Every structure is written in C-alpha cells, then in structure tokens.
C-alpha cells in the first residue's frame, strides 16, 4: 500500500529516489527498534511509494521492455 500523503515523485531523479529510499530504511530501523509499530507502518508505506517510482524510472531508463522472452534466449 502506498502512502496517501506522498506527493508527485516525478521531479526527483533516480539518484534522489535511491537516496530517499535508503534514508527511509534507516528511519524504519529506528521505528522498529523503538517499538513504534504505527510509525513503522507509515514508513513502510512511504518506502513502497518511493520504490514503485524507482522501479518505474529504472524500466524507463532501460528501455521499458517488460517482455523478458525477447531479452533472454534459452533455446
């Protein structure tokens, strides 16, 4: 589930998305260690939002070809 209060991520670069994901994982670790389950759930939703956009961006940069049968020849 994506976080409802995260705005548009289109203006962030791939590098910025990656850095934000790493930062959110650090915050998730702190929330989990401190036992704050509600905060941990909010951070997980934010991570999912950023990771979804990051994956979309990577697909765009790699040509957007999701047809793996044309990419790998196993015959």
Order of alpha helices (4+ residues) and beta strands (2+ residues): alpha-alpha-alpha
